[in-house]
Structures are given as C-alpha cells and as structure tokens.
Amino acid sequence: MKKNIYALLVGMLFSTALVKGEVISWFRIQEMFMFKSFHMYGIIGSAIAVGALSLFLIRRFNLKTIDGKSVVLGDKVLKPKANFMGGVLFGLGWAMTGSCPGPLYAHLGYGHTIMLIGIVFAILGVYVYGIIRNKLPH
C-alpha cells in the first residue's frame, strides 16, 4: 500500500511538471514537428540527460529498488528495421493525438476527457502488439 502511495505522488508530481512545462500542449508539439520551436527538443534533451545520469548513478552505486532489490540493466541491441517501424508508429500516434503515452494521463487529469480515446487506443495497441509480437522483427 505504501508503495502505491509513493507511485501516486510521483505520478502526480510528474503530471504537474508536464502541465507546467507545457509538454502536454498540442501547439508545442506541433511546433516541434514543424521545427518552429526548440522548447520540446530542450525538454526531450533534458530528459535524455537525466536518464543517462540516472543510469550512471544506478550502475555506479549499485542502487536498489524501493523493495531493496537490485536493479538489473540489460544491454540493448539495435535493430534498425524494428526501431524504424516502432518510431514511425509512435510518431504517427503522437502527431495525430498531440500526446505521447505518458502525458495522456496528465491530459485526462487536466480535464481533457477527449484523451480517453487516446488512452483506449494506446491500451488496445499494447494488446494487439502482444498478439502479433512473435511475427514482428525483434
């Protein structure tokens, strides 16, 4: 129960950061896709930097999960065809909805109930992926 409260609080903090940083702004996303503004690229670049630093610290200090378990970080193998196909699908969904999967819930919390459609189709996409996963180029 305690872990769920931590997860809820971190999720609320993350959603607040997304809203205040205008990451859920459809106009900001469209500016990014039309190369009219650096705003979103700066946020994405910052996220990459924070992620890289976090991975470095996890490996360097052998950090544990909230349950005290070791964090296992496996090596990733680049698969150009699969990465390209996934990137195209992800980008199309992002461009059509104006939101990537994480901010969908921030939109909902902000009162953009139309994003329920995006959430339903995101969940449906994960379900379909699970069905056809073995036929995809992994």
OpenMM code with the backbone's topology and positions (N, CA, C; nanometers):
from openmm import Vec3, app, unit

residues = "MET LYS LYS ASN ILE TYR ALA LEU LEU VAL GLY MET LEU PHE SER THR ALA LEU VAL LYS GLY GLU VAL ILE SER TRP PHE ARG ILE GLN GLU MET PHE MET PHE LYS SER PHE HIS MET TYR GLY ILE ILE GLY SER ALA ILE ALA VAL GLY ALA LEU SER LEU PHE LEU ILE ARG ARG PHE ASN LEU LYS THR ILE ASP GLY LYS SER VAL VAL LEU GLY ASP LYS VAL LEU LYS PRO LYS ALA ASN PHE MET GLY GLY VAL LEU PHE GLY LEU GLY TRP ALA MET THR GLY SER CYS PRO GLY PRO LEU TYR ALA HIS LEU GLY TYR GLY HIS THR ILE MET LEU ILE GLY ILE VAL PHE ALA ILE LEU GLY VAL TYR VAL TYR GLY ILE ILE ARG ASN LYS LEU PRO HIS".split()
positions = [
    Vec3(0.0818, -0.1192, 0.0000),
    Vec3(0.0000, 0.0000, 0.0000),
    Vec3(0.0867, 0.1264, 0.0000),
    Vec3(0.1929, 0.1225, 0.0805),
    Vec3(0.2827, 0.2369, 0.0919),
    Vec3(0.3486, 0.2680, -0.0420),
    Vec3(0.3876, 0.1620, -0.1177),
    Vec3(0.4485, 0.1801, -0.2497),
    Vec3(0.3507, 0.2457, -0.3465),
    Vec3(0.2229, 0.2077, -0.3357),
    Vec3(0.1219, 0.2659, -0.4240),
    Vec3(0.1059, 0.4153, -0.3982),
    Vec3(0.1143, 0.4550, -0.2728),
    Vec3(0.1039, 0.5979, -0.2394),
    Vec3(0.2237, 0.6723, -0.2954),
    Vec3(0.3447, 0.6148, -0.2824),
    Vec3(0.4641, 0.6772, -0.3415),
    Vec3(0.4481, 0.6909, -0.4926),
    Vec3(0.4014, 0.5848, -0.5570),
    Vec3(0.3829, 0.5875, -0.7021),
    Vec3(0.2805, 0.6935, -0.7415),
    Vec3(0.1721, 0.7041, -0.6660),
    Vec3(0.0703, 0.8046, -0.6933),
    Vec3(0.1271, 0.9460, -0.6781),
    Vec3(0.2027, 0.9684, -0.5727),
    Vec3(0.2619, 1.1011, -0.5502),
    Vec3(0.3632, 1.1371, -0.6589),
    Vec3(0.4470, 1.0413, -0.6976),
    Vec3(0.5439, 1.0668, -0.8045),
    Vec3(0.4706, 1.0913, -0.9363),
    Vec3(0.3655, 1.0145, -0.9635),
    Vec3(0.2855, 1.0356, -1.0843),
    Vec3(0.2208, 1.1724, -1.0870),
    Vec3(0.1699, 1.2169, -0.9727),
    Vec3(0.1089, 1.3499, -0.9654),
    Vec3(0.2133, 1.4593, -0.9865),
    Vec3(0.3301, 1.4409, -0.9280),
    Vec3(0.4393, 1.5373, -0.9459),
    Vec3(0.4832, 1.5424, -1.0920),
    Vec3(0.4960, 1.4251, -1.1537),
    Vec3(0.5356, 1.4176, -1.2942),
    Vec3(0.4307, 1.4838, -1.3833),
    Vec3(0.3038, 1.4558, -1.3578),
    Vec3(0.1965, 1.5165, -1.4369),
    Vec3(0.1949, 1.6680, -1.4215),
    Vec3(0.2183, 1.7157, -1.3007),
    Vec3(0.2240, 1.8603, -1.2776),
    Vec3(0.3389, 1.9223, -1.3571),
    Vec3(0.4531, 1.8545, -1.3577),
    Vec3(0.5679, 1.9048, -1.4355),
    Vec3(0.5347, 1.9071, -1.5846),
    Vec3(0.4640, 1.8061, -1.6333),
    Vec3(0.4257, 1.8024, -1.7746),
    Vec3(0.3325, 1.9182, -1.8099),
    Vec3(0.2373, 1.9462, -1.7216),
    Vec3(0.1426, 2.0554, -1.7458),
    Vec3(0.2134, 2.1901, -1.7386),
    Vec3(0.2896, 2.2136, -1.6332),
    Vec3(0.3577, 2.3425, -1.6152),
    Vec3(0.4645, 2.3659, -1.7212),
    Vec3(0.5280, 2.2596, -1.7680),
    Vec3(0.6301, 2.2717, -1.8720),
    Vec3(0.5724, 2.2795, -2.0120),
    Vec3(0.4414, 2.2791, -2.0223),
    Vec3(0.3685, 2.2849, -2.1495),
    Vec3(0.3983, 2.1656, -2.2396),
    Vec3(0.4388, 2.0551, -2.1801),
    Vec3(0.4678, 1.9353, -2.2574),
    Vec3(0.3400, 1.8752, -2.3154),
    Vec3(0.2265, 1.8983, -2.2486),
    Vec3(0.1010, 1.8429, -2.2990),
    Vec3(0.0317, 1.9387, -2.3960),
    Vec3(0.0944, 2.0498, -2.4245),
    Vec3(0.0347, 2.1471, -2.5160),
    Vec3(0.0415, 2.0962, -2.6602),
    Vec3(-0.0741, 2.0806, -2.7202),
    Vec3(-0.0801, 2.0358, -2.8591),
    Vec3(-0.0049, 2.1329, -2.9486),
    Vec3(-0.0136, 2.2610, -2.9197),
    Vec3(0.0538, 2.3611, -3.0013),
    Vec3(0.2058, 2.3486, -2.9907),
    Vec3(0.2569, 2.3195, -2.8703),
    Vec3(0.4013, 2.2992, -2.8528),
    Vec3(0.4488, 2.1773, -2.9319),
    Vec3(0.3685, 2.0722, -2.9312),
    Vec3(0.4052, 1.9505, -3.0031),
    Vec3(0.4054, 1.9760, -3.1533),
    Vec3(0.3051, 2.0487, -3.2013),
    Vec3(0.3005, 2.0814, -3.3441),
    Vec3(0.4181, 2.1710, -3.3834),
    Vec3(0.4552, 2.2653, -3.2962),
    Vec3(0.5730, 2.3492, -3.3215),
    Vec3(0.6977, 2.2630, -3.3373),
    Vec3(0.7075, 2.1608, -3.2529),
    Vec3(0.8233, 2.0724, -3.2596),
    Vec3(0.8263, 1.9980, -3.3920),
    Vec3(0.7120, 1.9395, -3.4306),
    Vec3(0.7090, 1.8616, -3.5543),
    Vec3(0.7292, 1.9483, -3.6777),
    Vec3(0.7034, 2.0783, -3.6673),
    Vec3(0.7252, 2.1691, -3.7805),
    Vec3(0.8579, 2.2445, -3.7675),
    Vec3(0.9395, 2.2064, -3.6678),
    Vec3(1.0705, 2.2681, -3.6440),
    Vec3(1.0603, 2.4197, -3.6267),
    Vec3(0.9573, 2.4660, -3.5559),
    Vec3(0.9376, 2.6084, -3.5331),
    Vec3(0.9820, 2.6529, -3.3943),
    Vec3(1.0101, 2.5575, -3.3044),
    Vec3(1.0453, 2.5932, -3.1682),
    Vec3(1.1402, 2.4894, -3.1095),
    Vec3(1.2302, 2.5372, -3.0240),
    Vec3(1.3254, 2.4495, -2.9569),
    Vec3(1.2676, 2.3928, -2.8265),
    Vec3(1.1567, 2.4452, -2.7791),
    Vec3(1.1003, 2.4133, -2.6474),
    Vec3(1.0962, 2.2625, -2.6200),
    Vec3(1.0297, 2.1883, -2.7052),
    Vec3(1.0142, 2.0442, -2.6823),
    Vec3(1.1462, 1.9692, -2.6981),
    Vec3(1.2286, 2.0130, -2.7929),
    Vec3(1.3592, 1.9480, -2.8092),
    Vec3(1.4431, 1.9672, -2.6841),
    Vec3(1.4330, 2.0846, -2.6228),
    Vec3(1.5051, 2.1102, -2.4976),
    Vec3(1.4566, 2.0202, -2.3861),
    Vec3(1.3250, 2.0006, -2.3776),
    Vec3(1.2691, 1.9134, -2.2742),
    Vec3(1.3100, 1.7688, -2.2982),
    Vec3(1.3012, 1.7234, -2.4221),
    Vec3(1.3401, 1.5858, -2.4545),
    Vec3(1.4890, 1.5656, -2.4290),
    Vec3(1.5699, 1.6631, -2.4686),
    Vec3(1.7145, 1.6558, -2.4430),
    Vec3(1.7445, 1.6511, -2.2946),
    Vec3(1.6721, 1.7304, -2.2154),
    Vec3(1.6901, 1.7288, -2.0699),
    Vec3(1.6525, 1.5925, -2.0128),
    Vec3(1.5450, 1.5334, -2.0642),
    Vec3(1.5025, 1.4009, -2.0178),
    Vec3(1.6085, 1.2959, -2.0495),
    Vec3(1.6687, 1.3056, -2.1666),
    Vec3(1.7754, 1.2115, -2.2034),
    Vec3(1.8939, 1.2281, -2.1096),
    Vec3(1.9306, 1.3525, -2.0800),
    Vec3(2.0429, 1.3781, -1.9897),
    Vec3(2.0143, 1.3244, -1.8496),
    Vec3(1.8936, 1.3482, -1.7988),
    Vec3(1.8567, 1.2978, -1.6660),
    Vec3(1.8560, 1.1454, -1.6654),
    Vec3(1.8039, 1.0846, -1.7724),
    Vec3(1.8034, 0.9386, -1.7823),
    Vec3(1.9437, 0.8808, -1.7852),
    Vec3(2.0317, 0.9437, -1.8630),
    Vec3(2.1705, 0.8964, -1.8713),
    Vec3(2.2404, 0.9093, -1.7359),
    Vec3(2.2202, 1.0214, -1.6686),
    Vec3(2.2799, 1.0409, -1.5365),
    Vec3(2.2241, 0.9399, -1.4371),
    Vec3(2.0933, 0.9157, -1.4437),
    Vec3(2.0302, 0.8181, -1.3539),
    Vec3(2.0880, 0.6789, -1.3750),
    Vec3(2.1032, 0.6375, -1.5006),
    Vec3(2.1615, 0.5057, -1.5291),
    Vec3(2.3051, 0.4974, -1.4787),
    Vec3(2.3807, 0.6040, -1.4976),
    Vec3(2.5182, 0.6076, -1.4481),
    Vec3(2.5204, 0.5896, -1.2965),
    Vec3(2.4351, 0.6631, -1.2256),
    Vec3(2.4319, 0.6552, -1.0795),
    Vec3(2.3837, 0.5185, -1.0310),
    Vec3(2.2849, 0.4613, -1.0988),
    Vec3(2.2352, 0.3281, -1.0615),
    Vec3(2.3474, 0.2264, -1.0737),
    Vec3(2.4221, 0.2326, -1.1840),
    Vec3(2.5329, 0.1368, -1.2035),
    Vec3(2.6487, 0.1651, -1.1086),
    Vec3(2.6830, 0.2906, -1.0929),
    Vec3(2.7992, 0.3302, -1.0125),
    Vec3(2.7835, 0.2929, -0.8648),
    Vec3(2.6645, 0.3183, -0.8101),
    Vec3(2.6412, 0.2967, -0.6671),
    Vec3(2.5555, 0.1742, -0.6379),
    Vec3(2.5295, 0.0932, -0.7404),
    Vec3(2.4503, -0.0288, -0.7242),
    Vec3(2.3215, -0.0015, -0.6463),
    Vec3(2.2479, 0.0987, -0.6913),
    Vec3(2.1260, 0.1400, -0.6225),
    Vec3(2.0198, 0.0308, -0.6286),
    Vec3(1.9330, 0.0300, -0.5303),
    Vec3(1.8289, -0.0725, -0.5169),
    Vec3(1.6917, -0.0108, -0.5448),
    Vec3(1.5942, -0.0988, -0.5694),
    Vec3(1.4567, -0.0544, -0.5877),
    Vec3(1.3973, -0.0188, -0.4518),
    Vec3(1.2741, 0.0296, -0.4527),
    Vec3(1.2065, 0.0632, -0.3268),
    Vec3(1.1862, -0.0614, -0.2406),
    Vec3(1.1876, -0.1802, -0.3050),
    Vec3(1.1753, -0.3071, -0.2325),
    Vec3(1.3095, -0.3604, -0.1848),
    Vec3(1.4176, -0.2908, -0.2183),
    Vec3(1.5505, -0.3366, -0.1791),
    Vec3(1.6136, -0.4349, -0.2755),
    Vec3(1.5500, -0.4558, -0.3918),
    Vec3(1.6045, -0.5483, -0.4917),
    Vec3(1.7052, -0.4754, -0.5802),
    Vec3(1.7997, -0.5511, -0.6349),
    Vec3(1.8976, -0.4934, -0.7271),
    Vec3(1.8308, -0.4548, -0.8583),
    Vec3(1.8777, -0.3453, -0.9155),
    Vec3(1.8282, -0.3014, -1.0458),
    Vec3(1.9131, -0.3707, -1.1516),
    Vec3(1.8485, -0.4455, -1.2394),
    Vec3(1.9195, -0.5173, -1.3450),
    Vec3(1.9005, -0.4404, -1.4752),
    Vec3(2.0110, -0.3921, -1.5301),
    Vec3(2.0078, -0.3171, -1.6554),
    Vec3(2.0754, -0.3998, -1.7634),
    Vec3(1.9947, -0.4535, -1.8537),
    Vec3(2.0491, -0.5347, -1.9621),
    Vec3(2.0965, -0.4487, -2.0779),
    Vec3(2.1800, -0.5067, -2.1613),
    Vec3(2.2261, -0.4362, -2.2806),
    Vec3(2.1162, -0.4359, -2.3857),
    Vec3(2.1073, -0.3277, -2.4583),
    Vec3(2.0084, -0.3157, -2.5663),
    Vec3(2.0789, -0.3379, -2.6993),
    Vec3(2.0151, -0.4139, -2.7857),
    Vec3(2.0676, -0.4395, -2.9191),
    Vec3(1.9862, -0.3566, -3.0168),
    Vec3(2.0543, -0.2810, -3.1005),
    Vec3(1.9854, -0.2003, -3.2003),
    Vec3(1.9366, -0.2887, -3.3140),
    Vec3(1.8112, -0.2742, -3.3471),
    Vec3(1.7517, -0.3476, -3.4585),
    Vec3(1.6880, -0.2444, -3.5498),
    Vec3(1.7625, -0.1985, -3.6511),
    Vec3(1.7189, -0.0852, -3.7329),
    Vec3(1.5778, -0.0964, -3.7890),
    Vec3(1.5417, -0.2106, -3.8444),
    Vec3(1.4085, -0.2241, -3.9044),
    Vec3(1.2991, -0.2117, -3.7976),
    Vec3(1.3167, -0.2825, -3.6884),
    Vec3(1.2182, -0.2788, -3.5808),
    Vec3(1.2127, -0.1399, -3.5171),
    Vec3(1.3300, -0.0780, -3.4947),
    Vec3(1.3328, 0.0560, -3.4363),
    Vec3(1.2665, 0.1585, -3.5280),
    Vec3(1.2889, 0.1456, -3.6577),
    Vec3(1.2285, 0.2377, -3.7544),
    Vec3(1.0761, 0.2221, -3.7545),
    Vec3(1.0300, 0.0970, -3.7607),
    Vec3(0.8850, 0.0731, -3.7632),
    Vec3(0.8193, 0.1228, -3.6344),
    Vec3(0.8799, 0.0942, -3.5231),
    Vec3(0.8252, 0.1406, -3.3946),
    Vec3(0.8253, 0.2911, -3.3843),
    Vec3(0.9336, 0.3541, -3.4309),
    Vec3(0.9428, 0.5001, -3.4275),
    Vec3(0.8385, 0.5668, -3.5153),
    Vec3(0.8156, 0.5096, -3.6325),
    Vec3(0.7134, 0.5646, -3.7233),
    Vec3(0.5750, 0.5537, -3.6605),
    Vec3(0.5422, 0.4375, -3.6054),
    Vec3(0.4111, 0.4198, -3.5412),
    Vec3(0.3947, 0.5128, -3.4213),
    Vec3(0.4981, 0.5220, -3.3402),
    Vec3(0.4945, 0.6100, -3.2233),
    Vec3(0.4765, 0.7551, -3.2674),
    Vec3(0.5542, 0.7978, -3.3665),
    Vec3(0.5459, 0.9354, -3.4164),
    Vec3(0.4113, 0.9681, -3.4771),
    Vec3(0.3547, 0.8732, -3.5514),
    Vec3(0.2222, 0.8959, -3.6101),
    Vec3(0.1162, 0.9130, -3.5013),
    Vec3(0.1211, 0.8273, -3.4025),
    Vec3(0.0252, 0.8388, -3.2923),
    Vec3(0.0423, 0.9693, -3.2170),
    Vec3(0.1668, 1.0091, -3.1956),
    Vec3(0.1968, 1.1337, -3.1256),
    Vec3(0.1468, 1.2534, -3.2048),
    Vec3(0.1721, 1.2514, -3.3351),
    Vec3(0.1296, 1.3628, -3.4202),
    Vec3(-0.0229, 1.3706, -3.4312),
    Vec3(-0.0889, 1.2556, -3.4372),
    Vec3(-0.2357, 1.2556, -3.4523),
    Vec3(-0.3071, 1.2979, -3.3243),
    Vec3(-0.2563, 1.2526, -3.2091),
    Vec3(-0.3249, 1.2836, -3.0835),
    Vec3(-0.2705, 1.4091, -3.0166),
    Vec3(-0.1482, 1.4477, -3.0523),
    Vec3(-0.0846, 1.5602, -2.9847),
    Vec3(-0.0314, 1.5205, -2.8484),
    Vec3(-0.0122, 1.3910, -2.8270),
    Vec3(0.0358, 1.3445, -2.6971),
    Vec3(0.1031, 1.2092, -2.7119),
    Vec3(0.2131, 1.1919, -2.6402),
    Vec3(0.2725, 1.0585, -2.6345),
    Vec3(0.2120, 0.9869, -2.5134),
    Vec3(0.2396, 0.8591, -2.4920),
    Vec3(0.1678, 0.7823, -2.3895),
    Vec3(0.1713, 0.8390, -2.2476),
    Vec3(0.2847, 0.8868, -2.2001),
    Vec3(0.2925, 0.9382, -2.0627),
    Vec3(0.1979, 1.0542, -2.0363),
    Vec3(0.2019, 1.1573, -2.1190),
    Vec3(0.1147, 1.2729, -2.0967),
    Vec3(-0.0342, 1.2476, -2.1207),
    Vec3(-0.0707, 1.1343, -2.1787),
    Vec3(-0.2139, 1.1069, -2.1971),
    Vec3(-0.2885, 1.1175, -2.0644),
    Vec3(-0.2286, 1.0640, -1.9594),
    Vec3(-0.2932, 1.0666, -1.8284),
    Vec3(-0.2908, 1.2063, -1.7670),
    Vec3(-0.1868, 1.2841, -1.7953),
    Vec3(-0.1837, 1.4232, -1.7490),
    Vec3(-0.2950, 1.5023, -1.8170),
    Vec3(-0.3171, 1.4759, -1.9452),
    Vec3(-0.4285, 1.5400, -2.0160),
    Vec3(-0.5608, 1.5074, -1.9465),
    Vec3(-0.5786, 1.3823, -1.9157),
    Vec3(-0.7025, 1.3395, -1.8518),
    Vec3(-0.7192, 1.4090, -1.7167),
    Vec3(-0.6129, 1.4132, -1.6390),
    Vec3(-0.6177, 1.4805, -1.5098),
    Vec3(-0.6427, 1.6298, -1.5215),
    Vec3(-0.6002, 1.6873, -1.6317),
    Vec3(-0.6189, 1.8304, -1.6563),
    Vec3(-0.7600, 1.8599, -1.7074),
    Vec3(-0.8372, 1.7557, -1.7344),
    Vec3(-0.9748, 1.7740, -1.7769),
    Vec3(-0.9993, 1.7562, -1.9254),
    Vec3(-0.8957, 1.7141, -1.9995),
    Vec3(-0.9113, 1.6894, -2.1431),
    Vec3(-0.9655, 1.5481, -2.1622),
    Vec3(-1.0966, 1.5322, -2.1393),
    Vec3(-1.1562, 1.3985, -2.1408),
    Vec3(-1.1509, 1.3323, -2.2784),
    Vec3(-1.1314, 1.4101, -2.3831),
    Vec3(-1.1194, 1.3523, -2.5181),
    Vec3(-1.0011, 1.2562, -2.5249),
    Vec3(-0.9041, 1.2746, -2.4374),
    Vec3(-0.7861, 1.1881, -2.4375),
    Vec3(-0.8180, 1.0468, -2.3913),
    Vec3(-0.9392, 1.0253, -2.3395),
    Vec3(-0.9808, 0.8879, -2.3090),
    Vec3(-0.9747, 0.8020, -2.4350),
    Vec3(-1.0034, 0.8621, -2.5486),
    Vec3(-0.9950, 0.7892, -2.6758),
    Vec3(-0.8505, 0.7465, -2.7006),
    Vec3(-0.7575, 0.8375, -2.6790),
    Vec3(-0.6159, 0.8042, -2.6952),
    Vec3(-0.5702, 0.6972, -2.5989),
    Vec3(-0.6169, 0.7043, -2.4740),
    Vec3(-0.5799, 0.6042, -2.3737),
    Vec3(-0.6344, 0.4671, -2.4137),
    Vec3(-0.7592, 0.4629, -2.4576),
    Vec3(-0.8193, 0.3352, -2.5005),
    Vec3(-0.7398, 0.2764, -2.6164),
    Vec3(-0.7049, 0.3595, -2.7153),
    Vec3(-0.6319, 0.3070, -2.8300),
    Vec3(-0.4868, 0.2727, -2.7957),
    Vec3(-0.4269, 0.3427, -2.6997),
    Vec3(-0.2926, 0.3058, -2.6545),
    Vec3(-0.2955, 0.1676, -2.5895),
    Vec3(-0.3947, 0.1447, -2.5058),
    Vec3(-0.4092, 0.0134, -2.4411),
    Vec3(-0.4395, -0.0933, -2.5456),
    Vec3(-0.5247, -0.0609, -2.6412),
    Vec3(-0.5563, -0.1545, -2.7499),
    Vec3(-0.4304, -0.1866, -2.8311),
    Vec3(-0.3475, -0.0847, -2.8559),
    Vec3(-0.2226, -0.1063, -2.9286),
    Vec3(-0.1292, -0.2009, -2.8562),
    Vec3(-0.1195, -0.1879, -2.7246),
    Vec3(-0.0368, -0.2789, -2.6454),
    Vec3(-0.0920, -0.4207, -2.6536),
    Vec3(-0.2236, -0.4332, -2.6487),
    Vec3(-0.2889, -0.5641, -2.6585),
    Vec3(-0.2608, -0.6288, -2.7945),
    Vec3(-0.2772, -0.5512, -2.9026),
    Vec3(-0.2516, -0.6031, -3.0382),
    Vec3(-0.1043, -0.6407, -3.0529),
    Vec3(-0.0159, -0.5572, -2.9989),
    Vec3(0.1271, -0.5894, -3.0031),
    Vec3(0.1538, -0.7244, -2.9364),
    Vec3(0.0901, -0.7475, -2.8223),
    Vec3(0.1076, -0.8750, -2.7534),
    Vec3(0.0644, -0.9934, -2.8381),
    Vec3(-0.0399, -0.9738, -2.9180),
    Vec3(-0.0904, -1.0818, -3.0037),
    Vec3(0.0043, -1.1085, -3.1209),
    Vec3(0.0561, -1.0017, -3.1847),
    Vec3(0.1371, -1.0188, -3.3062),
    Vec3(0.2875, -1.0112, -3.2801),
    Vec3(0.3265, -1.0032, -3.1542),
    Vec3(0.4671, -0.9851, -3.1183),
    Vec3(0.5607, -1.0871, -3.1838),
    Vec3(0.5212, -1.2112, -3.1858),
    Vec3(0.6071, -1.3160, -3.2408),
    Vec3(0.6285, -1.3043, -3.3905),
    Vec3(0.5425, -1.2308, -3.4584),
    Vec3(0.5549, -1.2133, -3.6037),
    Vec3(0.6347, -1.0887, -3.6418),
    Vec3(0.6733, -1.0082, -3.5432),
    Vec3(0.7446, -0.8831, -3.5688),
    Vec3(0.8958, -0.9043, -3.5665),
    Vec3(0.9708, -0.8144, -3.6344),
    Vec3(1.1167, -0.8298, -3.6416),
    Vec3(1.1865, -0.7833, -3.5135),
    Vec3(1.1981, -0.8721, -3.4162),
    Vec3(1.2685, -0.8390, -3.2923),
    Vec3(1.4113, -0.8829, -3.3008),
] * unit.nanometer
topology = app.Topology()
chain = topology.addChain("A")
for resn in residues:
    res = topology.addResidue(resn, chain)
    for name in ("N", "CA", "C"):
        topology.addAtom(name, app.Element.getBySymbol(name[0]), res)
